[in-house]
Amino acid sequence: MAVIYCFGDSITYGAWDIQGSGWASRLRLYLDGVQEKDESKYFLTYNLGIPGENTDGLVGRFESEFKARSRNEDEESVFVFAYGANDHVFVPNKKEFVVLEERFISNFQSVLDIATKISKKIILLNITPADEAVCAKNYGDRKLRLNKNVEAYNKLIENLAQINDCKLVDIYSAYISKSYKNLLSEDGLHPNEKGHQLIFEKIKKVIEVLI
């Protein structure tokens, strides 16, 4: 038995994906299909994405969310963390990021300290690129989403994955290698159906090896 816990923000939740309700929901449907074909396999897949959440929120709820769903010591836990999209946002009137780099690292590491004691099967997703022009139009100068900042926080995620021996799924490069704006919804931030499908396919390859 494997239990997959998908923690994240609105992208994990599945915002803007009318067809498939996001990559985490697509992952559940895929694993349900695997289980249906092979009765010896059993999976539970939890979509624990909360729109607007950053790593401050993750720290506050990670342990309680896990404990509420953990059934027994025999189950195999797989953790998927997809954070940073709401942390790296720069707020001009405050002249700072929503979650500063140092706190982002501290938040993430504190959660990983707990998660790595439970399981060695941990996956980190990095942040998808944004269409800066569309985001600027939608959010004005209240919240700046710049890809140079995405890249900076993605480097932090990469370092955390290396330090904690986690699997890194490089969604950013997968998007950049394609016409990434075509993978985003009209808000220039959230993936559309094609974007969520791409994320699902990248994660599926890693999950298949772990389980």
URWOJO-V164146 format. One record per residue. N is the residue number from 1. PHI is phi in whole degrees, -180 to 180 (999 if undefined). OMEGA is omega in whole degrees, 0 to 359 (* if undefined). D_CENTER is the distance of its C-alpha to the mean C-alpha in whole Angstrom. Layout:
n=(N & N)
phi=(PHI & PHI)
omega=(OMEGA & OMEGA)
d_center=(D_CENTER & D_CENTER)
This chain:
n=(1 & 2 & 3 & 4 & 5 & 6 & 7 & 8 & 9 & 10 & 11 & 12 & 13 & 14 & 15 & 16 & 17 & 18 & 19 & 20 & 21 & 22 & 23 & 24 & 25 & 26 & 27 & 28 & 29 & 30 & 31 & 32 & 33 & 34 & 35 & 36 & 37 & 38 & 39 & 40 & 41 & 42 & 43 & 44 & 45 & 46 & 47 & 48 & 49 & 50 & 51 & 52 & 53 & 54 & 55 & 56 & 57 & 58 & 59 & 60 & 61 & 62 & 63 & 64 & 65 & 66 & 67 & 68 & 69 & 70 & 71 & 72 & 73 & 74 & 75 & 76 & 77 & 78 & 79 & 80 & 81 & 82 & 83 & 84 & 85 & 86 & 87 & 88 & 89 & 90 & 91 & 92 & 93 & 94 & 95 & 96 & 97 & 98 & 99 & 100 & 101 & 102 & 103 & 104 & 105 & 106 & 107 & 108 & 109 & 110 & 111 & 112 & 113 & 114 & 115 & 116 & 117 & 118 & 119 & 120 & 121 & 122 & 123 & 124 & 125 & 126 & 127 & 128 & 129 & 130 & 131 & 132 & 133 & 134 & 135 & 136 & 137 & 138 & 139 & 140 & 141 & 142 & 143 & 144 & 145 & 146 & 147 & 148 & 149 & 150 & 151 & 152 & 153 & 154 & 155 & 156 & 157 & 158 & 159 & 160 & 161 & 162 & 163 & 164 & 165 & 166 & 167 & 168 & 169 & 170 & 171 & 172 & 173 & 174 & 175 & 176 & 177 & 178 & 179 & 180 & 181 & 182 & 183 & 184 & 185 & 186 & 187 & 188 & 189 & 190 & 191 & 192 & 193 & 194 & 195 & 196 & 197 & 198 & 199 & 200 & 201 & 202 & 203 & 204 & 205 & 206 & 207 & 208 & 209 & 210 & 211)
phi=(999 & -123 & -115 & -106 & -108 & -104 & -98 & 176 & -110 & -66 & -70 & -65 & -58 & 109 & -56 & 75 & -106 & -69 & -73 & -123 & 59 & 99 & -67 & -68 & -69 & -64 & -64 & -62 & -62 & -64 & -69 & -61 & -67 & -61 & -64 & -63 & -81 & -134 & -67 & -78 & -106 & -143 & -131 & -123 & -123 & -106 & -90 & -112 & -81 & -123 & -54 & 86 & -75 & -122 & -69 & -60 & -68 & -59 & -58 & -71 & -125 & -55 & -65 & -69 & -64 & -67 & -62 & -69 & -111 & -74 & -95 & -156 & -75 & -82 & -74 & -97 & -99 & -124 & -107 & -120 & -119 & -128 & -134 & 125 & -64 & -103 & -86 & -80 & -62 & -98 & -106 & -58 & -69 & -101 & 56 & -158 & -79 & -57 & -125 & -60 & -54 & -63 & -74 & -59 & -63 & -62 & -60 & -63 & -65 & -64 & -71 & -66 & -59 & -78 & -63 & -70 & -80 & -93 & -151 & -97 & -104 & -129 & -120 & -113 & -100 & -90 & -91 & -74 & -70 & -117 & -85 & -59 & -65 & -70 & -62 & -64 & -68 & -78 & -109 & 60 & -101 & -75 & -140 & -97 & -115 & -116 & -68 & -65 & -77 & -58 & -64 & -65 & -73 & -63 & -65 & -64 & -65 & -60 & -64 & -63 & -63 & -67 & -63 & -101 & 56 & -102 & -79 & -104 & -103 & -87 & -69 & -57 & -65 & -63 & -71 & -62 & -69 & -114 & -79 & -62 & -66 & -76 & -98 & -108 & -76 & -69 & -85 & 76 & -124 & -84 & -63 & -90 & -58 & -65 & -66 & -66 & -64 & -64 & -61 & -57 & -63 & -68 & -71 & -56 & -63 & -76 & -59 & -59 & -74 & -74 & -106)
omega=(177 & 178 & 182 & 180 & 182 & 179 & 178 & 185 & 183 & 178 & 175 & 178 & 178 & 180 & 176 & 177 & 183 & 185 & 189 & 179 & 172 & 184 & 181 & 178 & 176 & 178 & 179 & 180 & 179 & 182 & 174 & 178 & 177 & 180 & 181 & 181 & 182 & 185 & 179 & 181 & 181 & 183 & 166 & 181 & 182 & 172 & 183 & 178 & 177 & 179 & 177 & 185 & 171 & 184 & 173 & 179 & 179 & 179 & 184 & 187 & 188 & 187 & 181 & 178 & 180 & 183 & 181 & 184 & 181 & 185 & 183 & 184 & 183 & 182 & 180 & 182 & 173 & 181 & 174 & 180 & 179 & 185 & 177 & 184 & 178 & 178 & 187 & 182 & 181 & 180 & 187 & 184 & 175 & 181 & 179 & 176 & 179 & 173 & 182 & 185 & 182 & 180 & 176 & 179 & 181 & 179 & 184 & 182 & 180 & 177 & 180 & 176 & 179 & 185 & 183 & 175 & 181 & 186 & 174 & 182 & 184 & 182 & 174 & 173 & 173 & 192 & 177 & 176 & 179 & 171 & 189 & 182 & 180 & 179 & 179 & 179 & 183 & 186 & 181 & 179 & 179 & 180 & 181 & 177 & 185 & 184 & 175 & 177 & 174 & 181 & 180 & 180 & 175 & 176 & 177 & 179 & 178 & 180 & 178 & 178 & 180 & 182 & 186 & 179 & 178 & 174 & 177 & 174 & 187 & 180 & 183 & 181 & 179 & 177 & 183 & 182 & 178 & 174 & 195 & 180 & 177 & 178 & 182 & 178 & 186 & 177 & 177 & 185 & 184 & 175 & 171 & 182 & 180 & 180 & 178 & 178 & 179 & 178 & 179 & 182 & 179 & 181 & 181 & 181 & 180 & 180 & 182 & 179 & 184 & 185 & *)
d_center=(23 & 19 & 17 & 13 & 11 & 7 & 6 & 5 & 7 & 9 & 7 & 6 & 9 & 11 & 13 & 15 & 15 & 19 & 19 & 16 & 14 & 11 & 9 & 9 & 13 & 14 & 13 & 15 & 18 & 18 & 18 & 21 & 23 & 23 & 24 & 26 & 28 & 28 & 29 & 29 & 25 & 23 & 20 & 18 & 14 & 13 & 11 & 10 & 8 & 11 & 12 & 12 & 11 & 11 & 11 & 15 & 14 & 11 & 15 & 17 & 15 & 14 & 17 & 19 & 16 & 16 & 20 & 21 & 19 & 21 & 24 & 25 & 25 & 26 & 22 & 20 & 17 & 13 & 10 & 7 & 5 & 2 & 5 & 8 & 9 & 11 & 12 & 14 & 16 & 20 & 22 & 25 & 28 & 26 & 26 & 23 & 19 & 17 & 16 & 18 & 17 & 19 & 18 & 14 & 15 & 17 & 15 & 12 & 15 & 17 & 14 & 14 & 18 & 18 & 15 & 17 & 20 & 19 & 18 & 18 & 15 & 12 & 9 & 7 & 5 & 7 & 8 & 10 & 13 & 15 & 19 & 20 & 23 & 22 & 20 & 23 & 25 & 23 & 22 & 25 & 25 & 24 & 20 & 20 & 17 & 18 & 17 & 19 & 17 & 14 & 15 & 16 & 13 & 12 & 15 & 14 & 11 & 13 & 16 & 14 & 13 & 17 & 18 & 17 & 17 & 13 & 12 & 11 & 9 & 11 & 10 & 12 & 15 & 14 & 14 & 17 & 19 & 20 & 21 & 17 & 19 & 20 & 16 & 16 & 17 & 20 & 19 & 17 & 14 & 12 & 12 & 15 & 16 & 16 & 13 & 11 & 14 & 13 & 9 & 11 & 14 & 12 & 10 & 13 & 15 & 14 & 14 & 18 & 19 & 17 & 19)
